[in-house]
Amino acid sequence: MPRMPRILYVTDLAYEARGRRYCDEDIFLTSRLREDFDLALCDPRDAAALMDAFDAVVVRNSGPVLTHQDAYDDFRERARASGTRVYNPLSGRADMAGKQYLLDLSAAGYPVIPTVDSAADLHRLPPTDRYVVKPKQGADSMGLEIVTGDRVRALVTGDVLVQPCVDFAYEVSFYFVDHDYQYALYAPRPDRRWELEPYEPTDGDLAFARRFIDWNALDHGIQRVDACRAPGGELLLVELEDLNPYLSLDALDDDGRDAFVTAMKASLHRFLSRA
């Protein structure tokens, strides 16, 4: 019998996320992936030392990179030097590379919450009494502040992004494997971001989400497009998560979870069989 591919599955089972249990999701996913792969779990700080013994590294709920920046940088450098297959591939242009893409997309006219990174450009934002300030290298709301207009200038130091605080109707997330749409979830109560329910997207909603998936141009991997429904009814991008998006699989029914696992397995087999 031919051996199954060997996967190093990177996750921080001890990471405490507000409103979510990362460990439960990865325990479920790895229990199903073992049907197709020889699989071992490791903490993100150990990935660089262990990865050479595996056919690929799957980065899942590994927590914000800020908590282990040196280890992550070492992992990326060594993986690229050795040609290690990393899923998602390290060529992601969105959150994987920091928040610069929000500036770039905003400047290019994409439907993104207007974003600037200098006091000189604050006039480019819509008039508002409140601003969102967040680190360019942030994740999972680490370092995020909501401030008034009289404070914002003092905080714009070049390493943060500034956006108007949008009074949106709700947030919605679209989940993709490779370029294939899987499901959507939304938070009908804006003050409860992680109390998610199934969402039925319109054709326009999916066209919105696919525009960002196409822009990122990742041939393989899992991506989550986070958006908000603005006061005018349009969707605006909040974040394109292409490093280790939490999937909220607990918000799906059994059929939905099974469908996602099937899609992820097929994606990993394609990824491992590429030249």
BELQUI-V887980 format. One record per residue. N is the residue number from 1. RES is the residue in one letter. SS is DSSP state (alpha for helix, beta for strand, coil for the rest). BURIAL is 1 if it has 16 or more other ideal C-beta (glycine too) atoms within 10 Angstrom, else 0. Layout:
N:RES:SS:BURIAL  N:RES:SS:BURIAL
This chain:
1:M:coil:0  2:P:coil:0  3:R:coil:0  4:M:coil:0  5:P:coil:1  6:R:beta:0  7:I:beta:1  8:L:beta:1  9:Y:beta:1  10:V:beta:1  11:T:coil:1  12:D:coil:1  13:L:coil:0  14:A:coil:0  15:Y:coil:1  16:E:coil:0  17:A:beta:1  18:R:coil:0  19:G:coil:0  20:R:beta:1  21:R:coil:0  22:Y:alpha:1  23:C:alpha:1  24:D:alpha:0  25:E:alpha:1  26:D:alpha:1  27:I:alpha:0  28:F:alpha:0  29:L:alpha:1  30:T:alpha:1  31:S:alpha:0  32:R:alpha:0  33:L:alpha:1  34:R:coil:0  35:E:coil:0  36:D:coil:1  37:F:coil:1  38:D:beta:0  39:L:beta:1  40:A:beta:0  41:L:beta:1  42:C:beta:1  43:D:coil:1  44:P:alpha:1  45:R:alpha:1  46:D:alpha:0  47:A:alpha:1  48:A:alpha:1  49:A:alpha:0  50:L:alpha:0  51:M:alpha:1  52:D:alpha:0  53:A:alpha:0  54:F:coil:1  55:D:coil:1  56:A:beta:1  57:V:beta:1  58:V:beta:1  59:V:beta:1  60:R:coil:1  61:N:coil:1  62:S:coil:1  63:G:coil:1  64:P:coil:1  65:V:alpha:1  66:L:alpha:0  67:T:alpha:1  68:H:alpha:1  69:Q:alpha:0  70:D:alpha:0  71:A:alpha:1  72:Y:alpha:1  73:D:alpha:0  74:D:alpha:0  75:F:alpha:1  76:R:alpha:1  77:E:alpha:0  78:R:alpha:0  79:A:alpha:1  80:R:alpha:0  81:A:alpha:0  82:S:alpha:0  83:G:coil:0  84:T:coil:1  85:R:coil:1  86:V:beta:1  87:Y:beta:1  88:N:coil:1  89:P:coil:0  90:L:coil:1  91:S:coil:0  92:G:coil:1  93:R:coil:1  94:A:coil:1  95:D:alpha:1  96:M:alpha:1  97:A:alpha:0  98:G:coil:1  99:K:coil:1  100:Q:alpha:0  101:Y:alpha:1  102:L:alpha:1  103:L:alpha:1  104:D:alpha:0  105:L:alpha:1  106:S:alpha:1  107:A:alpha:0  108:A:coil:0  109:G:coil:0  110:Y:coil:1  111:P:coil:0  112:V:beta:1  113:I:coil:1  114:P:coil:1  115:T:beta:1  116:V:beta:1  117:D:coil:1  118:S:coil:0  119:A:alpha:0  120:A:alpha:0  121:D:alpha:0  122:L:alpha:0  123:H:alpha:0  124:R:alpha:0  125:L:coil:1  126:P:coil:0  127:P:coil:0  128:T:coil:1  129:D:coil:0  130:R:beta:0  131:Y:beta:1  132:V:beta:1  133:V:beta:1  134:K:beta:1  135:P:beta:1  136:K:coil:1  137:Q:coil:1  138:G:coil:1  139:A:coil:1  140:D:coil:1  141:S:coil:0  142:M:coil:0  143:G:coil:1  144:L:coil:0  145:E:beta:0  146:I:beta:0  147:V:beta:1  148:T:beta:0  149:G:alpha:0  150:D:alpha:0  151:R:alpha:0  152:V:alpha:1  153:R:alpha:0  154:A:alpha:0  155:L:alpha:0  156:V:coil:1  157:T:coil:0  158:G:coil:0  159:D:coil:0  160:V:beta:1  161:L:beta:1  162:V:beta:1  163:Q:beta:1  164:P:beta:1  165:C:coil:0  166:V:coil:1  167:D:coil:0  168:F:coil:1  169:A:coil:0  170:Y:coil:0  171:E:beta:1  172:V:beta:1  173:S:beta:1  174:F:beta:1  175:Y:beta:1  176:F:beta:1  177:V:beta:1  178:D:coil:1  179:H:coil:0  180:D:beta:0  181:Y:beta:1  182:Q:beta:1  183:Y:beta:1  184:A:beta:1  185:L:beta:1  186:Y:beta:1  187:A:beta:1  188:P:coil:0  189:R:coil:0  190:P:coil:0  191:D:coil:0  192:R:coil:0  193:R:coil:1  194:W:coil:0  195:E:coil:0  196:L:coil:1  197:E:beta:0  198:P:beta:0  199:Y:coil:1  200:E:coil:0  201:P:coil:1  202:T:coil:0  203:D:alpha:0  204:G:alpha:0  205:D:alpha:1  206:L:alpha:0  207:A:alpha:0  208:F:alpha:1  209:A:alpha:1  210:R:alpha:0  211:R:alpha:0  212:F:alpha:1  213:I:alpha:1  214:D:alpha:0  215:W:alpha:0  216:N:alpha:1  217:A:coil:0  218:L:coil:1  219:D:coil:0  220:H:coil:1  221:G:coil:1  222:I:beta:1  223:Q:beta:1  224:R:beta:1  225:V:beta:1  226:D:beta:1  227:A:beta:1  228:C:beta:1  229:R:beta:1  230:A:coil:0  231:P:coil:0  232:G:coil:0  233:G:coil:0  234:E:coil:0  235:L:beta:1  236:L:beta:1  237:L:beta:1  238:V:beta:1  239:E:beta:1  240:L:beta:1  241:E:beta:1  242:D:coil:1  243:L:coil:1  244:N:coil:1  245:P:coil:1  246:Y:coil:1  247:L:coil:1  248:S:coil:1  249:L:alpha:1  250:D:alpha:0  251:A:alpha:1  252:L:coil:1  253:D:coil:0  254:D:alpha:0  255:D:alpha:0  256:G:alpha:0  257:R:alpha:1  258:D:alpha:0  259:A:alpha:0  260:F:alpha:1  261:V:alpha:1  262:T:alpha:0  263:A:alpha:1  264:M:alpha:1  265:K:alpha:1  266:A:alpha:0  267:S:alpha:1  268:L:alpha:1  269:H:alpha:0  270:R:alpha:0  271:F:alpha:1  272:L:alpha:1  273:S:alpha:0  274:R:coil:0  275:A:coil:0
